[in-house]
Amino acid sequence: MSNSLHSRAQKVRAQAAIRAWEYRQRNHSKGVWFRLRRVLADAESAFAISNSEIEKLEAEGYKREPVGAEIEPQKVILFVPAARIEEIPGKRRLLVALDADFFAAPCVVLRRFED
C-alpha cells in the first residue's frame, strides 16, 4: 500500500510541476501566443485598416492591446464597436485566425462578440 501511495504522490507532484511551468510561461515568449489567441477568442470579426485610421481611433480613446507590441513584426490591435467599424473607409475583412493575412496586416481592428 505504501508503494501505491508513493506512486500517486509522485504523479500529483509531476502534474503540479507541469502546471507551474505552464503558468510561468504565460509571461514569457510562449505566453505571447496564449495571449494573442486569448485576444482573438474575444473577437467576432477582424479588419485590416490604415495607419491614419488607427491614429483617429486612438485619438477617440480606443486603447491598443498590449500583445500586439509583443510579436514581430509588431502590430496595432484595437477593439472597436461595430458601429464605429462601419464608418472606417477602406477596411478589409480578415479571418479571425492566426493566418498569413492577419500577420501581414500592421493595423487590425477587432469587434467583440457582445457588440
Stockholm file with secondary structure:
# STOCKHOLM 1.0

chainA/1-115         MSNSLHSRAQKVRAQAAIRAWEYRQRNHSKGVWFRLRRVLADAESAFAISNSEIEKLEAEGYKREPVGAEIEPQKVILFVPAARIEEIPGKRRLLVALDADFFAAPCVVLRRFED
#=GR chainA/1-115 SS CHHHHHHHHHHHHHHHHHHHHHHHHTTSHHHHHHHHHHHHHTEEEEEECCHHHHHHHHHTTCCBCGGGGGSSSCCEEEECCHHHHHTCTTCEEECSSSSHHHHHCSEEEEEETTC
#=GC SS_cons         CHHHHHHHHHHHHHHHHHHHHHHHHTTSHHHHHHHHHHHHHTEEEEEECCHHHHHHHHHTTCCBCGGGGGSSSCCEEEECCHHHHHTCTTCEEECSSSSHHHHHCSEEEEEETTC
//
